[in-house]
Amino acid sequence: MASSQFQPIQGMSDIAPPDVYIWQMLEARAREVFARYRFEEVRTPVLEKTALFTHSLGDTTDVVTKEMYSLEDRGGRKLSLRPEGTAGSVRYIASGAEETANARIYYMGPMFRCERPQAGRKRQFHQIGLEAVGAPNPLADAEVIALQINLLSAWGLEGAKIRLNTIGLPEERAAVLEGLREAIRPRLSELPEDAQQRFETNVLRLLDSKDPIVQEIIADVPSVTELLSDESRAYLDTVVETLRGLEIDVEIDTSLVRGLDYYVHTVWEVVHDGLGAQNALSGGGRYRIQIDNKTIDGVGFAMGVERMIAALEATGVTAEQFAPEPAVFLASLGETALKENLLLMQTLRQRGVACEMELTARKIKAQMKRANKFGAKTVIIRGDTELEKGIFVVKNMEEGTQQEVELPELMELLI
Ligand code: AMP
């Protein structure tokens, strides 16, 4: 590929054929599954007020403090490219009245995080996600997880696992955080500097740290579940039992806390072994977000499309498998036939048949070569003789046979 001074910036890429075919498949099948569960699409802006994200996601989270693409517009307003889809969705939900009280919405589109680009981490990546609004109910959480399982199988992914945990209610959070701090405090000075800072700002995030020193210290600390109330533990049990009833297996992972402040009760991740270090395909959880004097309770997830594709490719799926069917090719001999074929092509396209032709008069050999290159299975040849007789030569490229037909028969063959 020729290098250009205008290449996309690092961590962002063009998505073009053949790769885009797998994207189209994922999006189309997701829409089908969402429709069956009665979710409807909402498309929120990609650029929003920075305050929406700091307010909804919490101002101590990595996504907000380190990873947002933020800018000031000409009027001095502070804006950010959305790093995730829930904040915008919840803003939309809160803006409505009654009709959004039980909103079930989904979204798909680009998200932006200024992370160090590496395998599995892009700066523009894409998510397909949903939000189901409603008071905490373990059955609602299980329903959303069941939807996700259905989605994964509609996409043809084998071998994904769900890891589930609870982080309890906001009322309990202070006690949980204090319980964790108390257990960690005797060894605080052994923690690396950034972990010491987390100890103060977001001690939960120490639990899923990848740093071996932190992990060693955390190993002796009680799990969040142990620090929670019986009620919160019972909520988790009901989610797990409900899923079992739906024949869905999940694994409880007490180190799972997720990065954002708004979670309550159930949190989960979908992981896949085909992915390497960044093995999370999706994050999900129940949340409670205060916005515009309203409290939005909901449960949702966001699947990373790039990672989903990597997982599918690790299991042998290729984008080419989802390439569109090749078009019918119209070959013309002479200027008159070319014009007539243009009319025929327009008619066929209007009737739903994909077709193409050369728009300049060329030798039949060159046209057949092009038809072959496009993988056309059917070529319709017309020259002066065919025009005079009102017939079409239909060539079956796979079998190498050809036949002469009149218009009604041609239409029947193609439509
Ligand atoms: P999160 O909002 O961080 O829970 O992310 C949800 C999902 O989005 C993850 O499980 C990943 O599949 C995907 N994801 C998050 N960040 C990135 C990134 N920088 N590059 C690619 N995919 C990402």
Residues whose N, C-alpha, C, O or C-beta is under 5 A from the ligand:
A	BS01	AMP	E84 R113 E115 G120 R121 K122 F125 A280 L281 S282 G283 A302 M303 G304 E306 R307
